[in-house]
Amino acid sequence: MAFTAQLLLLSSLFLQPVLVLSQTNGSIAVGGSLTATAEGNSSSSWLSPSGDFAFGFRPLGNNDLFLLSIWYAKIPDRTIVWYANNNPVGAPAAPLGSTVNLTAHSGLALTSPRGEELWKSETIVGVVANGVLNDTGNKEVKLGKNEKQKRLVVQTVATNRF
């Protein structure tokens, strides 16, 4: 019995998500995910390397509906600069327990607790190696092992304007 408890404790150390480490450098491993929680804890957002931007779930008026978004993390207002939107009528609300995953073949995918697809990033040609929320607030994915093979998934700030 004691051996089983030790084995469970040891295995839980190896099975912990990479999210805690990824928050320090802005890199998110394939398979990484965020869940919309009422507490708004670290499982609800990823930070850019500088901590200026956060990507994750923001509550909409109450703790039962959330918006998948990127916002300024260091200012009190936490102004949203981008949100997931494939709904022509308005922003898609994600219910409590919704999850966004970084997948190798689809990039970012937002699903409801029932498994319904609520939103996904644009089609990606290639295999995603990891994701990055950079210090400009843009979300990128790295394709393959080549550091130069990056693809912008979410652009929050126009790059062709002053």
C-alpha positions in Angstrom: 0.0 0.0 0.0 2.8 2.4 0.9 4.6 1.5 -2.3 1.4 2.4 -4.3 1.1 5.8 -2.6 4.8 6.5 -3.3 4.4 5.5 -6.9 1.3 7.7 -7.4 3.1 10.7 -5.8 6.2 10.1 -8.0 4.2 9.7 -11.2 2.2 12.8 -10.4 5.4 14.9 -10.4 6.2 13.7 -13.9 2.6 14.2 -15.2 2.3 17.8 -14.1 1.5 20.1 -17.0 4.3 22.1 -18.6 2.2 25.2 -18.2 3.9 26.5 -15.1 7.3 26.4 -16.8 5.9 27.8 -20.0 4.6 30.9 -18.3 8.1 32.1 -17.6 9.2 32.2 -21.3 6.0 32.5 -23.2 6.4 29.1 -24.9 3.5 26.6 -24.8 4.1 22.9 -25.5 1.9 21.0 -27.9 -0.8 19.3 -25.8 -0.8 22.3 -23.4 -4.3 23.5 -22.5 -6.2 26.1 -20.5 -9.5 25.7 -18.8 -12.1 28.4 -18.0 -12.3 28.4 -14.2 -14.4 30.6 -11.9 -11.3 31.4 -9.9 -9.4 32.8 -12.8 -6.2 31.1 -11.6 -3.1 30.2 -13.6 -4.9 27.4 -15.4 -6.9 30.1 -17.1 -4.1 32.1 -18.9 -0.6 32.0 -20.4 1.8 35.0 -20.1 4.2 36.5 -22.6 7.9 36.5 -21.6 7.7 40.0 -20.2 4.4 39.4 -18.6 2.9 42.4 -20.5 0.3 40.2 -22.3 -1.9 37.3 -21.2 -3.8 34.8 -23.4 -6.6 32.9 -21.9 -10.1 33.1 -20.5 -11.7 36.4 -19.2 -15.1 36.3 -17.4 -18.0 37.9 -19.1 -20.1 39.6 -16.4 -20.4 36.5 -14.3 -18.3 33.4 -13.7 -20.3 31.1 -16.0 -19.3 32.6 -19.3 -15.9 33.5 -20.6 -14.1 35.1 -23.6 -11.0 33.5 -25.0 -8.8 36.6 -25.5 -5.4 38.4 -25.3 -5.2 41.3 -22.9 -2.7 43.7 -21.3 -1.8 41.9 -18.1 0.1 44.6 -16.2 -2.5 47.4 -16.2 -5.5 47.4 -13.8 -8.1 47.6 -16.6 -6.6 44.5 -18.3 -7.8 45.9 -21.7 -8.6 43.1 -24.2 -6.6 43.5 -27.5 -8.0 40.4 -29.3 -10.7 37.8 -28.8 -11.7 34.6 -30.6 -14.6 35.3 -32.9 -16.1 33.2 -35.6 -19.6 34.4 -34.8 -20.9 37.2 -37.0 -23.5 38.3 -34.4 -21.0 38.8 -31.5 -18.2 37.3 -29.5 -18.6 33.6 -28.8 -19.0 33.0 -25.1 -17.3 29.9 -23.7 -19.1 28.3 -20.8 -17.4 27.4 -17.5 -15.2 24.4 -18.0 -14.4 25.1 -21.7 -10.9 24.3 -22.8 -8.4 25.7 -25.4 -5.8 23.2 -26.6 -2.6 23.6 -28.6 -2.6 20.7 -31.0 0.0 19.5 -33.4 -2.2 19.5 -36.5 -4.9 22.2 -35.8 -3.1 24.9 -33.8 -5.5 26.4 -31.2 -8.9 24.8 -30.6 -11.5 26.0 -28.2 -14.1 23.4 -27.1 -17.0 23.4 -24.7 -17.2 21.1 -21.7 -19.4 18.8 -23.9 -16.7 18.7 -26.6 -18.4 21.0 -29.1 -15.9 23.1 -31.1 -16.5 26.8 -30.4 -13.5 28.2 -32.3 -10.2 27.2 -33.9 -7.3 29.1 -35.3 -6.8 29.3 -39.1 -5.7 26.2 -40.9 -2.0 25.4 -40.4 0.1 23.7 -43.0 2.7 21.6 -41.2 3.0 20.2 -37.7 3.1 22.5 -34.7 6.1 22.1 -32.4 5.0 24.7 -29.8 3.2 28.0 -29.4 4.5 31.4 -28.3 2.7 34.4 -26.9 5.2 37.1 -27.8 5.8 40.4 -26.2 3.9 42.3 -28.9 0.7 40.3 -27.9 0.7 38.1 -31.0 0.2 34.4 -30.7 2.5 32.3 -33.0 3.1 28.6 -33.5 6.5 27.1 -34.4 6.3 24.5 -37.1 8.7 21.6 -36.9 12.1 22.0 -35.3 13.4 25.0 -37.2 13.2 28.1 -35.1 12.6 30.2 -38.2 9.5 28.3 -39.2 6.9 30.4 -37.3 3.4 31.1 -38.3 1.3 33.9 -36.9 -1.9 32.4 -35.5 -3.4 35.5 -33.8 -2.4 39.0 -34.7 -3.5 41.6 -32.1 -1.7 44.7 -33.4 -1.5 45.7 -37.0 2.2 45.6 -38.1 1.9 47.9 -41.1 0.8 51.0 -39.1 2.7 53.5 -37.0 
